[in-house]
Amino acid sequence: MRLAIPAAATVATAGMASFTYQKIAEARDRRRYPPPGRLVDIGGRRLHLVTAGEGSPAVVIIPALGESVLGWLRVLDGVAAETQACVYDRAEIGWSDPPPHWWRTYDLMAADLRALLSAACIPAPYVLVGHSIGGIVARRFYAQHPDLVAGMLLVDSSHEQQVRRFAELGWRSGPYRYAREVARRQTRILGMRRLAVALGLVRGFEADIAREVPPEYAGAQRALLLSSPQRHVNVRELVMATRTWGAPPQLGSIPLTVLTRASGTGESWPVWGQMQDELAALSTDSEHLYAETAGHYVHRDEPDLVIQAIRDLVRRCRR
């Protein structure tokens, strides 16, 4: 008992110090890093939207789980030479306001996107570019508004049945993997991690930022990755991903491009490749491309390939 009481007091003091440091740092970051785009009101809350270029059809980029607009700015500039291009932060990501309730679904995300495009006066039709879970959002948007979609690019897209099909490979490949990632993110002490980053103790952190975003946005990316809202949205979208079971909706005959990383590791890789082939079969007018040197974040590893795939798809839609 003589040792336990001082130890508990020390832990409590350290926790309070970490919490206070985190709150002060987040308030400072909000003042230091304004949004690079505009905040669009969609009915009592705002979503962050960045646009560039002119022309039709407009390209609308839907990022991956927890990813902000910053990781797509290089691609946005490249696509803007061809047509109007947009990328946005989903609710609670980046500079966007949180949703009105904790529960999230892909249908609600698609509805948010429709409200955003309407409020921002981005005219249809749209070429939707969905990366990872953004691919599911794009397909739900098409299911809700098929008349507004001119074409679709799926960049190493998630599949609606992937959790179930990974689970068939063994318990470590299914929901357990998602649960482990949720626990890892939820238990991370952000104030202490922020201090460790400031002291250069987190190996590879700055190198990853340099690879992910343009140099002028490195500070903003660091602030987002170390923020409490970022952790919250990562956890909530991970939980949402485990509840997806249905089959992908058919896409009719719209121009469709599926861009997949060419290789991977682990027992789940063949299943991932099979699901990518299934996505490519959703439209009668589709092509399947492969990124030979990229990982899951194809737009970071091979941005020029993604830019060219989008521009080629826009030209197909125009024809």
C-alpha positions, 0 to 999 in steps of 0.5 A, spaced: 500 500 500 505 504 501 508 503 494 501 503 490 498 510 493 504 514 490 504 510 484 497 511 483 498 518 484 504 519 479 500 515 474 494 520 475 498 526 475 502 524 468 495 523 465 492 529 467 499 533 464 498 529 458 491 531 457 492 538 458 498 538 454 494 535 448 488 540 449 493 546 449 496 543 443 490 542 439 487 549 440 494 552 438 494 547 431 487 550 430 489 557 430 496 555 426 493 551 420 487 554 417 483 550 412 486 550 405 479 549 402 472 552 404 467 550 409 461 549 406 454 549 410 450 542 409 444 544 414 447 546 421 454 543 420 460 544 415 464 540 411 471 542 408 472 542 400 477 543 396 476 545 388 481 546 382 480 547 375 474 548 370 470 543 366 465 537 366 464 532 368 467 534 375 471 529 378 470 528 386 475 524 390 473 520 396 479 519 401 480 512 405 478 511 412 480 517 416 484 520 411 484 528 409 484 532 403 491 533 404 494 526 401 490 528 395 492 535 393 498 533 388 493 529 385 488 534 385 493 539 381 494 534 376 487 533 374 485 540 374 489 541 368 483 536 365 477 538 368 474 541 375 476 537 381 474 536 388 476 533 394 473 533 401 473 531 408 468 527 411 465 529 417 470 529 423 476 528 418 480 534 417 477 541 418 470 538 417 465 538 423 463 532 426 456 528 424 450 529 428 450 522 431 455 517 433 452 512 428 455 512 421 453 508 415 456 508 408 449 511 406 449 517 411 456 518 408 453 518 401 448 523 403 453 528 406 456 528 399 450 529 395 448 535 400 455 538 400 456 538 392 449 541 392 451 546 397 457 548 393 454 548 387 458 543 383 454 541 377 453 534 375 455 529 372 460 527 377 466 522 376 467 519 383 474 517 385 473 512 391 480 510 395 479 504 400 472 505 403 471 511 399 470 506 394 464 503 398 461 511 399 462 512 391 458 506 390 453 507 395 452 514 392 451 511 385 446 507 388 442 513 391 443 517 385 445 513 378 443 519 374 448 524 377 454 519 376 458 519 369 463 514 371 467 511 377 475 510 378 476 505 384 483 505 387 484 499 391 477 499 393 474 496 399 469 490 398 463 490 401 464 483 403 471 483 405 470 482 413 466 476 412 471 473 407 477 475 410 474 471 416 473 465 412 481 465 412 481 464 420 480 468 426 486 473 425 484 475 418 477 477 420 474 482 425 479 480 430 484 484 426 479 490 426 478 490 433 485 489 435 486 496 430 481 499 434 484 497 441 491 500 439 488 507 436 483 507 442 488 506 448 494 511 445 495 516 449 495 522 445 499 527 449 505 523 450 505 521 443 505 528 441 511 529 446 515 523 443 514 526 436 516 533 438 522 530 441 524 525 435 522 519 438 517 516 433 521 513 428 519 514 421 513 519 423 516 525 419 518 521 413 511 518 412 509 525 412 514 528 407 511 522 403 504 523 404 503 531 403 506 537 399 511 540 404 507 546 405 502 542 408 507 538 413 505 542 419 498 541 418 498 534 417 502 533 423 497 536 427 491 532 424 495 526 425 496 527 433 489 530 434 483 527 438 478 528 433 482 524 428 483 518 433 475 518 434 474 518 427 479 512 425 476 508 431 468 510 428 470 508 421 473 502 423 467 500 427 463 501 421 467 497 416 466 491 420 458 492 419 459 491 412 456 485 409 452 486 403 454 485 395 457 491 391 451 494 387 451 493 380 454 499 376 450 498 369 454 501 363 457 507 366 465 507 364 469 504 370 476 503 372 479 499 377 486 501 379 489 495 384 496 495 387 499 489 383 502 485 389 501 484 396 503 479 402 499 474 407 494 469 406 489 475 405 492 477 398 489 472 393 482 474 396 483 481 395 485 480 388 479 476 387 475 482 390 478 487 385 476 483 379 469 482 382 469 490 382 471 490 375 465 486 373 460 491 376 460 495 369 459 492 362 464 498 360 470 497 365 478 496 365 482 493 370 489 497 371 495 495 376 500 499 380 506 495 379 510 499 385 505 501 389 502 499 396 495 500 398 495 508 398 497 508 390 496 515 390 502 516 394 506 511 391 504 512 384 501 519 383 502 520 376 499 513 375 492 515 378 492 522 375 493 519 368 487 514 370 483 519 372 484 524 366 483 518 361 476 516 365 474 523 364 475 523 356 472 516 356 466 519 359 466 525 354 466 520 349 
